[in-house]
Amino acid sequence: MKNQIRSLVVLAATVCLAGSLGFAQSAGEATYKAKCQMCHGVNGAADTPTAKMMKVKPVSDPDMKKLSAADMIKSTTDGKAKMPAFKGKLTDSQISEVVSYIRTLK
């Protein structure tokens, strides 16, 4: 009986741990939410008032889709048009992680 209870406790702990890992944010997602979401929108749809005012393109736009990761990193680092530069505000690693995350958005 004790072995059966112990097994159930271990199984329950494993299920809880696996479930919580599924909801964990990537570092790129966390940085996106903190620094980018206000202009680019929750899902990169550029549907925020700021995005509409500044005419930000959604990630689904063909012009955005054809950008390479290197192009996106450069734009994020140095700024482009109305987008501010994040050099000195984010590390190179954070910028790369954000770009990787953005490229997963539809």
Backbone as XML, in Angstrom:
<?xml version="1.0"?>
<chain id="A" units="angstrom">
  <residue number="1" name="MET">
    <atom name="N" x="0.821" y="-1.194" z="0.000"/>
    <atom name="CA" x="0.000" y="0.000" z="0.000"/>
    <atom name="C" x="0.869" y="1.264" z="0.000"/>
  </residue>
  <residue number="2" name="LYS">
    <atom name="N" x="1.934" y="1.266" z="0.800"/>
    <atom name="CA" x="2.817" y="2.429" z="0.857"/>
    <atom name="C" x="3.501" y="2.649" z="-0.491"/>
  </residue>
  <residue number="3" name="ASN">
    <atom name="N" x="3.880" y="1.559" z="-1.156"/>
    <atom name="CA" x="4.527" y="1.690" z="-2.465"/>
    <atom name="C" x="3.557" y="2.278" z="-3.488"/>
  </residue>
  <residue number="4" name="GLN">
    <atom name="N" x="2.302" y="1.902" z="-3.404"/>
    <atom name="CA" x="1.297" y="2.418" z="-4.335"/>
    <atom name="C" x="1.091" y="3.924" z="-4.104"/>
  </residue>
  <residue number="5" name="ILE">
    <atom name="N" x="1.009" y="4.348" z="-2.871"/>
    <atom name="CA" x="0.849" y="5.773" z="-2.551"/>
    <atom name="C" x="2.079" y="6.552" z="-2.997"/>
  </residue>
  <residue number="6" name="ARG">
    <atom name="N" x="3.252" y="6.004" z="-2.715"/>
    <atom name="CA" x="4.505" y="6.655" z="-3.121"/>
    <atom name="C" x="4.535" y="6.815" z="-4.645"/>
  </residue>
  <residue number="7" name="SER">
    <atom name="N" x="4.132" y="5.796" z="-5.366"/>
    <atom name="CA" x="4.106" y="5.851" z="-6.832"/>
    <atom name="C" x="3.139" y="6.924" z="-7.325"/>
  </residue>
  <residue number="8" name="LEU">
    <atom name="N" x="1.976" y="7.015" z="-6.692"/>
    <atom name="CA" x="1.006" y="8.031" z="-7.084"/>
    <atom name="C" x="1.519" y="9.444" z="-6.805"/>
  </residue>
  <residue number="9" name="VAL">
    <atom name="N" x="2.196" y="9.622" z="-5.693"/>
    <atom name="CA" x="2.769" y="10.932" z="-5.360"/>
    <atom name="C" x="3.831" y="11.316" z="-6.381"/>
  </residue>
  <residue number="10" name="VAL">
    <atom name="N" x="4.688" y="10.391" z="-6.748"/>
    <atom name="CA" x="5.731" y="10.658" z="-7.748"/>
    <atom name="C" x="5.085" y="10.973" z="-9.094"/>
  </residue>
  <residue number="11" name="LEU">
    <atom name="N" x="4.071" y="10.219" z="-9.475"/>
    <atom name="CA" x="3.375" y="10.475" z="-10.734"/>
    <atom name="C" x="2.722" y="11.858" z="-10.722"/>
  </residue>
  <residue number="12" name="ALA">
    <atom name="N" x="2.070" y="12.218" z="-9.639"/>
    <atom name="CA" x="1.423" y="13.529" z="-9.534"/>
    <atom name="C" x="2.452" y="14.656" z="-9.616"/>
  </residue>
  <residue number="13" name="ALA">
    <atom name="N" x="3.569" y="14.491" z="-8.953"/>
    <atom name="CA" x="4.628" y="15.510" z="-8.992"/>
    <atom name="C" x="5.181" y="15.652" z="-10.404"/>
  </residue>
  <residue number="14" name="THR">
    <atom name="N" x="5.354" y="14.544" z="-11.086"/>
    <atom name="CA" x="5.871" y="14.572" z="-12.458"/>
    <atom name="C" x="4.899" y="15.285" z="-13.386"/>
  </residue>
  <residue number="15" name="VAL">
    <atom name="N" x="3.628" y="14.993" z="-13.257"/>
    <atom name="CA" x="2.614" y="15.642" z="-14.091"/>
    <atom name="C" x="2.578" y="17.142" z="-13.816"/>
  </residue>
  <residue number="16" name="CYS">
    <atom name="N" x="2.637" y="17.535" z="-12.565"/>
    <atom name="CA" x="2.636" y="18.964" z="-12.216"/>
    <atom name="C" x="3.855" y="19.674" z="-12.771"/>
  </residue>
  <residue number="17" name="LEU">
    <atom name="N" x="5.006" y="19.069" z="-12.655"/>
    <atom name="CA" x="6.236" y="19.668" z="-13.164"/>
    <atom name="C" x="6.189" y="19.793" z="-14.672"/>
  </residue>
  <residue number="18" name="ALA">
    <atom name="N" x="5.755" y="18.759" z="-15.354"/>
    <atom name="CA" x="5.667" y="18.799" z="-16.815"/>
    <atom name="C" x="4.684" y="19.868" z="-17.267"/>
  </residue>
  <residue number="19" name="GLY">
    <atom name="N" x="3.583" y="20.006" z="-16.569"/>
    <atom name="CA" x="2.594" y="21.027" z="-16.915"/>
    <atom name="C" x="3.121" y="22.430" z="-16.735"/>
  </residue>
  <residue number="20" name="SER">
    <atom name="N" x="3.876" y="22.661" z="-15.689"/>
    <atom name="CA" x="4.404" y="24.007" z="-15.450"/>
    <atom name="C" x="5.482" y="24.359" z="-16.454"/>
  </residue>
  <residue number="21" name="LEU">
    <atom name="N" x="6.247" y="23.387" z="-16.921"/>
    <atom name="CA" x="7.270" y="23.654" z="-17.924"/>
    <atom name="C" x="6.651" y="24.043" z="-19.253"/>
  </residue>
  <residue number="22" name="GLY">
    <atom name="N" x="5.466" y="23.518" z="-19.537"/>
    <atom name="CA" x="4.784" y="23.851" z="-20.778"/>
    <atom name="C" x="4.368" y="25.309" z="-20.837"/>
  </residue>
  <residue number="23" name="PHE">
    <atom name="N" x="4.192" y="25.937" z="-19.690"/>
    <atom name="CA" x="3.778" y="27.327" z="-19.641"/>
    <atom name="C" x="4.945" y="28.290" z="-19.458"/>
  </residue>
  <residue number="24" name="ALA">
    <atom name="N" x="6.141" y="27.803" z="-19.369"/>
    <atom name="CA" x="7.308" y="28.655" z="-19.173"/>
    <atom name="C" x="7.559" y="29.499" z="-20.422"/>
  </residue>
  <residue number="25" name="GLN">
    <atom name="N" x="7.955" y="30.737" z="-20.229"/>
    <atom name="CA" x="8.266" y="31.628" z="-21.333"/>
    <atom name="C" x="9.720" y="31.451" z="-21.736"/>
  </residue>
  <residue number="26" name="SER">
    <atom name="N" x="9.966" y="31.617" z="-23.011"/>
    <atom name="CA" x="11.349" y="31.684" z="-23.443"/>
    <atom name="C" x="11.879" y="33.065" z="-23.062"/>
  </residue>
  <residue number="27" name="ALA">
    <atom name="N" x="13.186" y="33.193" z="-23.036"/>
    <atom name="CA" x="13.780" y="34.496" z="-22.716"/>
    <atom name="C" x="13.388" y="35.519" z="-23.773"/>
  </residue>
  <residue number="28" name="GLY">
    <atom name="N" x="13.348" y="35.095" z="-25.034"/>
    <atom name="CA" x="12.964" y="36.002" z="-26.117"/>
    <atom name="C" x="11.531" y="36.482" z="-25.978"/>
  </residue>
  <residue number="29" name="GLU">
    <atom name="N" x="10.647" y="35.586" z="-25.567"/>
    <atom name="CA" x="9.241" y="35.956" z="-25.376"/>
    <atom name="C" x="9.090" y="36.950" z="-24.236"/>
  </residue>
  <residue number="30" name="ALA">
    <atom name="N" x="9.812" y="36.711" z="-23.151"/>
    <atom name="CA" x="9.742" y="37.622" z="-22.004"/>
    <atom name="C" x="10.247" y="39.016" z="-22.374"/>
  </residue>
  <residue number="31" name="THR">
    <atom name="N" x="11.350" y="39.079" z="-23.103"/>
    <atom name="CA" x="11.891" y="40.370" z="-23.534"/>
    <atom name="C" x="10.940" y="41.043" z="-24.514"/>
  </residue>
  <residue number="32" name="TYR">
    <atom name="N" x="10.373" y="40.260" z="-25.434"/>
    <atom name="CA" x="9.395" y="40.807" z="-26.391"/>
    <atom name="C" x="8.235" y="41.456" z="-25.643"/>
  </residue>
  <residue number="33" name="LYS">
    <atom name="N" x="7.703" y="40.742" z="-24.660"/>
    <atom name="CA" x="6.564" y="41.270" z="-23.909"/>
    <atom name="C" x="6.930" y="42.547" z="-23.161"/>
  </residue>
  <residue number="34" name="ALA">
    <atom name="N" x="8.151" y="42.620" z="-22.668"/>
    <atom name="CA" x="8.579" y="43.791" z="-21.894"/>
    <atom name="C" x="8.951" y="44.983" z="-22.776"/>
  </residue>
  <residue number="35" name="LYS">
    <atom name="N" x="9.546" y="44.735" z="-23.940"/>
    <atom name="CA" x="10.112" y="45.831" z="-24.729"/>
    <atom name="C" x="9.453" y="46.070" z="-26.089"/>
  </residue>
  <residue number="36" name="CYS">
    <atom name="N" x="8.790" y="45.068" z="-26.656"/>
    <atom name="CA" x="8.331" y="45.158" z="-28.048"/>
    <atom name="C" x="6.818" y="45.147" z="-28.206"/>
  </residue>
  <residue number="37" name="GLN">
    <atom name="N" x="6.158" y="44.462" z="-27.306"/>
    <atom name="CA" x="4.722" y="44.224" z="-27.428"/>
    <atom name="C" x="3.908" y="45.503" z="-27.508"/>
  </residue>
  <residue number="38" name="MET">
    <atom name="N" x="4.346" y="46.559" z="-26.830"/>
    <atom name="CA" x="3.563" y="47.796" z="-26.810"/>
    <atom name="C" x="3.388" y="48.393" z="-28.204"/>
  </residue>
  <residue number="39" name="CYS">
    <atom name="N" x="4.347" y="48.162" z="-29.094"/>
    <atom name="CA" x="4.223" y="48.667" z="-30.464"/>
    <atom name="C" x="3.823" y="47.570" z="-31.449"/>
  </residue>
  <residue number="40" name="HIS">
    <atom name="N" x="4.406" y="46.404" z="-31.288"/>
    <atom name="CA" x="4.199" y="45.343" z="-32.271"/>
    <atom name="C" x="3.004" y="44.445" z="-31.962"/>
  </residue>
  <residue number="41" name="GLY">
    <atom name="N" x="2.402" y="44.586" z="-30.784"/>
    <atom name="CA" x="1.223" y="43.813" z="-30.436"/>
    <atom name="C" x="1.566" y="42.481" z="-29.799"/>
  </residue>
  <residue number="42" name="VAL">
    <atom name="N" x="0.570" y="41.880" z="-29.170"/>
    <atom name="CA" x="0.748" y="40.626" z="-28.444"/>
    <atom name="C" x="1.278" y="39.526" z="-29.357"/>
  </residue>
  <residue number="43" name="ASN">
    <atom name="N" x="0.718" y="39.421" z="-30.560"/>
    <atom name="CA" x="1.102" y="38.354" z="-31.486"/>
    <atom name="C" x="1.821" y="38.874" z="-32.718"/>
  </residue>
  <residue number="44" name="GLY">
    <atom name="N" x="2.360" y="40.077" z="-32.641"/>
    <atom name="CA" x="3.074" y="40.639" z="-33.780"/>
    <atom name="C" x="2.151" y="41.166" z="-34.866"/>
  </residue>
  <residue number="45" name="ALA">
    <atom name="N" x="0.874" y="41.355" z="-34.542"/>
    <atom name="CA" x="-0.109" y="41.797" z="-35.533"/>
    <atom name="C" x="-0.092" y="43.309" z="-35.761"/>
  </residue>
  <residue number="46" name="ALA">
    <atom name="N" x="0.713" y="44.026" z="-35.013"/>
    <atom name="CA" x="0.803" y="45.490" z="-35.119"/>
    <atom name="C" x="-0.590" y="46.114" z="-35.000"/>
  </residue>
  <residue number="47" name="ASP">
    <atom name="N" x="-1.361" y="45.626" z="-34.031"/>
    <atom name="CA" x="-2.736" y="46.084" z="-33.859"/>
    <atom name="C" x="-2.923" y="47.002" z="-32.652"/>
  </residue>
  <residue number="48" name="THR">
    <atom name="N" x="-1.836" y="47.526" z="-32.135"/>
    <atom name="CA" x="-1.927" y="48.452" z="-31.013"/>
    <atom name="C" x="-2.127" y="49.872" z="-31.547"/>
  </residue>
  <residue number="49" name="PRO">
    <atom name="N" x="-2.646" y="50.779" z="-30.726"/>
    <atom name="CA" x="-2.784" y="52.169" z="-31.175"/>
    <atom name="C" x="-1.444" y="52.771" z="-31.624"/>
  </residue>
  <residue number="50" name="THR">
    <atom name="N" x="-0.385" y="52.463" z="-30.902"/>
    <atom name="CA" x="0.940" y="52.975" z="-31.276"/>
    <atom name="C" x="1.354" y="52.447" z="-32.637"/>
  </residue>
  <residue number="51" name="ALA">
    <atom name="N" x="1.150" y="51.148" z="-32.875"/>
    <atom name="CA" x="1.518" y="50.546" z="-34.161"/>
    <atom name="C" x="0.734" y="51.180" z="-35.302"/>
  </residue>
  <residue number="52" name="LYS">
    <atom name="N" x="-0.549" y="51.410" z="-35.065"/>
    <atom name="CA" x="-1.380" y="52.011" z="-36.110"/>
    <atom name="C" x="-0.935" y="53.437" z="-36.406"/>
  </residue>
  <residue number="53" name="MET">
    <atom name="N" x="-0.620" y="54.188" z="-35.359"/>
    <atom name="CA" x="-0.173" y="55.565" z="-35.525"/>
    <atom name="C" x="1.168" y="55.624" z="-36.267"/>
  </residue>
  <residue number="54" name="MET">
    <atom name="N" x="2.057" y="54.687" z="-35.954"/>
    <atom name="CA" x="3.392" y="54.697" z="-36.549"/>
    <atom name="C" x="3.488" y="53.841" z="-37.815"/>
  </residue>
  <residue number="55" name="LYS">
    <atom name="N" x="2.359" y="53.238" z="-38.208"/>
    <atom name="CA" x="2.290" y="52.400" z="-39.413"/>
    <atom name="C" x="3.286" y="51.244" z="-39.371"/>
  </residue>
  <residue number="56" name="VAL">
    <atom name="N" x="3.316" y="50.566" z="-38.230"/>
    <atom name="CA" x="4.173" y="49.388" z="-38.051"/>
    <atom name="C" x="3.562" y="48.238" z="-38.832"/>
  </residue>
  <residue number="57" name="LYS">
    <atom name="N" x="4.397" y="47.500" z="-39.540"/>
    <atom name="CA" x="3.913" y="46.352" z="-40.313"/>
    <atom name="C" x="3.810" y="45.129" z="-39.407"/>
  </residue>
  <residue number="58" name="PRO">
    <atom name="N" x="2.777" y="44.310" z="-39.592"/>
    <atom name="CA" x="2.680" y="43.072" z="-38.821"/>
    <atom name="C" x="3.725" y="42.068" z="-39.281"/>
  </residue>
  <residue number="59" name="VAL">
    <atom name="N" x="4.038" y="41.097" z="-38.436"/>
    <atom name="CA" x="5.033" y="40.083" z="-38.805"/>
    <atom name="C" x="4.563" y="39.237" z="-39.977"/>
  </residue>
  <residue number="60" name="SER">
    <atom name="N" x="3.269" y="39.213" z="-40.240"/>
    <atom name="CA" x="2.734" y="38.435" z="-41.358"/>
    <atom name="C" x="2.878" y="39.149" z="-42.701"/>
  </residue>
  <residue number="61" name="ASP">
    <atom name="N" x="3.265" y="40.412" z="-42.690"/>
    <atom name="CA" x="3.437" y="41.187" z="-43.922"/>
    <atom name="C" x="4.548" y="40.574" z="-44.771"/>
  </residue>
  <residue number="62" name="PRO">
    <atom name="N" x="4.357" y="40.446" z="-46.081"/>
    <atom name="CA" x="5.394" y="39.858" z="-46.941"/>
    <atom name="C" x="6.755" y="40.546" z="-46.835"/>
  </residue>
  <residue number="63" name="ASP">
    <atom name="N" x="6.758" y="41.869" z="-46.639"/>
    <atom name="CA" x="8.037" y="42.574" z="-46.481"/>
    <atom name="C" x="8.768" y="42.143" z="-45.214"/>
  </residue>
  <residue number="64" name="MET">
    <atom name="N" x="8.011" y="41.836" z="-44.174"/>
    <atom name="CA" x="8.620" y="41.375" z="-42.920"/>
    <atom name="C" x="9.089" y="39.920" z="-43.051"/>
  </residue>
  <residue number="65" name="LYS">
    <atom name="N" x="8.302" y="39.111" z="-43.735"/>
    <atom name="CA" x="8.631" y="37.688" z="-43.892"/>
    <atom name="C" x="9.938" y="37.484" z="-44.640"/>
  </residue>
  <residue number="66" name="LYS">
    <atom name="N" x="10.242" y="38.385" z="-45.577"/>
    <atom name="CA" x="11.449" y="38.193" z="-46.385"/>
    <atom name="C" x="12.734" y="38.682" z="-45.687"/>
  </residue>
  <residue number="67" name="LEU">
    <atom name="N" x="12.594" y="39.348" z="-44.544"/>
    <atom name="CA" x="13.777" y="39.799" z="-43.805"/>
    <atom name="C" x="14.515" y="38.604" z="-43.198"/>
  </residue>
  <residue number="68" name="SER">
    <atom name="N" x="15.821" y="38.624" z="-43.285"/>
    <atom name="CA" x="16.624" y="37.584" z="-42.640"/>
    <atom name="C" x="16.745" y="37.905" z="-41.150"/>
  </residue>
  <residue number="69" name="ALA">
    <atom name="N" x="17.171" y="36.923" z="-40.393"/>
    <atom name="CA" x="17.400" y="37.150" z="-38.961"/>
    <atom name="C" x="18.448" y="38.238" z="-38.770"/>
  </residue>
  <residue number="70" name="ALA">
    <atom name="N" x="19.475" y="38.235" z="-39.602"/>
    <atom name="CA" x="20.534" y="39.251" z="-39.503"/>
    <atom name="C" x="19.972" y="40.653" z="-39.747"/>
  </residue>
  <residue number="71" name="ASP">
    <atom name="N" x="19.060" y="40.788" z="-40.730"/>
    <atom name="CA" x="18.424" y="42.086" z="-40.996"/>
    <atom name="C" x="17.617" y="42.559" z="-39.784"/>
  </residue>
  <residue number="72" name="MET">
    <atom name="N" x="16.890" y="41.633" z="-39.190"/>
    <atom name="CA" x="16.063" y="41.976" z="-38.038"/>
    <atom name="C" x="16.924" y="42.342" z="-36.835"/>
  </residue>
  <residue number="73" name="ILE">
    <atom name="N" x="18.013" y="41.624" z="-36.642"/>
    <atom name="CA" x="18.935" y="41.939" z="-35.538"/>
    <atom name="C" x="19.519" y="43.336" z="-35.729"/>
  </residue>
  <residue number="74" name="LYS">
    <atom name="N" x="19.914" y="43.644" z="-36.959"/>
    <atom name="CA" x="20.490" y="44.964" z="-37.246"/>
    <atom name="C" x="19.461" y="46.074" z="-36.993"/>
  </residue>
  <residue number="75" name="SER">
    <atom name="N" x="18.231" y="45.867" z="-37.456"/>
    <atom name="CA" x="17.179" y="46.880" z="-37.242"/>
    <atom name="C" x="16.890" y="47.081" z="-35.762"/>
  </residue>
  <residue number="76" name="THR">
    <atom name="N" x="16.909" y="45.991" z="-35.006"/>
    <atom name="CA" x="16.645" y="46.081" z="-33.576"/>
    <atom name="C" x="17.809" y="46.740" z="-32.850"/>
  </residue>
  <residue number="77" name="THR">
    <atom name="N" x="19.002" y="46.395" z="-33.236"/>
    <atom name="CA" x="20.202" y="46.950" z="-32.593"/>
    <atom name="C" x="20.358" y="48.438" z="-32.888"/>
  </residue>
  <residue number="78" name="ASP">
    <atom name="N" x="20.273" y="48.795" z="-34.179"/>
    <atom name="CA" x="20.563" y="50.156" z="-34.615"/>
    <atom name="C" x="19.334" y="51.050" z="-34.768"/>
  </residue>
  <residue number="79" name="GLY">
    <atom name="N" x="18.153" y="50.448" z="-34.752"/>
    <atom name="CA" x="16.936" y="51.205" z="-35.003"/>
    <atom name="C" x="16.715" y="51.346" z="-36.494"/>
  </residue>
  <residue number="80" name="LYS">
    <atom name="N" x="15.479" y="51.609" z="-36.869"/>
    <atom name="CA" x="15.159" y="51.791" z="-38.288"/>
    <atom name="C" x="13.871" y="52.587" z="-38.378"/>
  </residue>
  <residue number="81" name="ALA">
    <atom name="N" x="13.904" y="53.638" z="-39.170"/>
    <atom name="CA" x="12.758" y="54.545" z="-39.320"/>
    <atom name="C" x="12.339" y="55.041" z="-37.929"/>
  </residue>
  <residue number="82" name="LYS">
    <atom name="N" x="11.110" y="54.752" z="-37.513"/>
    <atom name="CA" x="10.635" y="55.238" z="-36.215"/>
    <atom name="C" x="10.959" y="54.296" z="-35.067"/>
  </residue>
  <residue number="83" name="MET">
    <atom name="N" x="11.504" y="53.126" z="-35.382"/>
    <atom name="CA" x="11.844" y="52.176" z="-34.324"/>
    <atom name="C" x="13.151" y="52.612" z="-33.656"/>
  </residue>
  <residue number="84" name="PRO">
    <atom name="N" x="13.141" y="52.712" z="-32.348"/>
    <atom name="CA" x="14.361" y="53.135" z="-31.656"/>
    <atom name="C" x="15.420" y="52.034" z="-31.653"/>
  </residue>
  <residue number="85" name="ALA">
    <atom name="N" x="16.660" y="52.443" z="-31.471"/>
    <atom name="CA" x="17.760" y="51.487" z="-31.340"/>
    <atom name="C" x="17.747" y="50.879" z="-29.943"/>
  </residue>
  <residue number="86" name="PHE">
    <atom name="N" x="18.028" y="49.584" z="-29.878"/>
    <atom name="CA" x="18.071" y="48.909" z="-28.579"/>
    <atom name="C" x="19.500" y="48.559" z="-28.168"/>
  </residue>
  <residue number="87" name="LYS">
    <atom name="N" x="20.476" y="49.050" z="-28.929"/>
    <atom name="CA" x="21.870" y="48.851" z="-28.554"/>
    <atom name="C" x="22.104" y="49.568" z="-27.231"/>
  </residue>
  <residue number="88" name="GLY">
    <atom name="N" x="22.667" y="48.849" z="-26.275"/>
    <atom name="CA" x="22.898" y="49.420" z="-24.959"/>
    <atom name="C" x="21.716" y="49.248" z="-24.017"/>
  </residue>
  <residue number="89" name="LYS">
    <atom name="N" x="20.532" y="48.978" z="-24.567"/>
    <atom name="CA" x="19.348" y="48.732" z="-23.744"/>
    <atom name="C" x="19.110" y="47.236" z="-23.579"/>
  </residue>
  <residue number="90" name="LEU">
    <atom name="N" x="19.470" y="46.475" z="-24.614"/>
    <atom name="CA" x="19.390" y="45.014" z="-24.597"/>
    <atom name="C" x="20.751" y="44.461" z="-24.997"/>
  </residue>
  <residue number="91" name="THR">
    <atom name="N" x="21.081" y="43.306" z="-24.473"/>
    <atom name="CA" x="22.338" y="42.665" z="-24.868"/>
    <atom name="C" x="22.168" y="42.054" z="-26.259"/>
  </residue>
  <residue number="92" name="ASP">
    <atom name="N" x="23.293" y="41.721" z="-26.892"/>
    <atom name="CA" x="23.243" y="41.047" z="-28.197"/>
    <atom name="C" x="22.459" y="39.745" z="-28.091"/>
  </residue>
  <residue number="93" name="SER">
    <atom name="N" x="22.640" y="39.043" z="-26.999"/>
    <atom name="CA" x="21.935" y="37.782" z="-26.772"/>
    <atom name="C" x="20.428" y="38.010" z="-26.669"/>
  </residue>
  <residue number="94" name="GLN">
    <atom name="N" x="20.022" y="39.029" z="-25.937"/>
    <atom name="CA" x="18.598" y="39.328" z="-25.799"/>
    <atom name="C" x="17.982" y="39.691" z="-27.150"/>
  </residue>
  <residue number="95" name="ILE">
    <atom name="N" x="18.701" y="40.464" z="-27.936"/>
    <atom name="CA" x="18.199" y="40.852" z="-29.257"/>
    <atom name="C" x="18.047" y="39.620" z="-30.138"/>
  </residue>
  <residue number="96" name="SER">
    <atom name="N" x="19.026" y="38.739" z="-30.130"/>
    <atom name="CA" x="18.938" y="37.501" z="-30.919"/>
    <atom name="C" x="17.763" y="36.639" z="-30.465"/>
  </residue>
  <residue number="97" name="GLU">
    <atom name="N" x="17.564" y="36.552" z="-29.158"/>
    <atom name="CA" x="16.450" y="35.760" z="-28.620"/>
    <atom name="C" x="15.103" y="36.360" z="-29.016"/>
  </residue>
  <residue number="98" name="VAL">
    <atom name="N" x="15.000" y="37.683" z="-28.992"/>
    <atom name="CA" x="13.759" y="38.352" z="-29.389"/>
    <atom name="C" x="13.483" y="38.095" z="-30.871"/>
  </residue>
  <residue number="99" name="VAL">
    <atom name="N" x="14.496" y="38.233" z="-31.693"/>
    <atom name="CA" x="14.321" y="37.981" z="-33.125"/>
    <atom name="C" x="13.893" y="36.545" z="-33.379"/>
  </residue>
  <residue number="100" name="SER">
    <atom name="N" x="14.502" y="35.612" z="-32.680"/>
    <atom name="CA" x="14.094" y="34.202" z="-32.810"/>
    <atom name="C" x="12.640" y="34.031" z="-32.424"/>
  </residue>
  <residue number="101" name="TYR">
    <atom name="N" x="12.224" y="34.685" z="-31.355"/>
    <atom name="CA" x="10.832" y="34.605" z="-30.919"/>
    <atom name="C" x="9.902" y="35.237" z="-31.952"/>
  </residue>
  <residue number="102" name="ILE">
    <atom name="N" x="10.253" y="36.402" z="-32.452"/>
    <atom name="CA" x="9.414" y="37.097" z="-33.437"/>
    <atom name="C" x="9.204" y="36.227" z="-34.671"/>
  </residue>
  <residue number="103" name="ARG">
    <atom name="N" x="10.245" y="35.511" z="-35.065"/>
    <atom name="CA" x="10.148" y="34.667" z="-36.255"/>
    <atom name="C" x="9.214" y="33.472" z="-36.051"/>
  </residue>
  <residue number="104" name="THR">
    <atom name="N" x="8.801" y="33.195" z="-34.808"/>
    <atom name="CA" x="7.841" y="32.122" z="-34.561"/>
    <atom name="C" x="6.402" y="32.632" z="-34.637"/>
  </residue>
  <residue number="105" name="LEU">
    <atom name="N" x="6.229" y="33.961" z="-34.600"/>
    <atom name="CA" x="4.887" y="34.528" z="-34.648"/>
    <atom name="C" x="4.333" y="34.434" z="-36.070"/>
  </residue>
  <residue number="106" name="LYS">
    <atom name="N" x="3.063" y="34.298" z="-36.171"/>
    <atom name="CA" x="2.420" y="34.152" z="-37.493"/>
    <atom name="C" x="1.798" y="35.454" z="-37.919"/>
  </residue>
</chain>
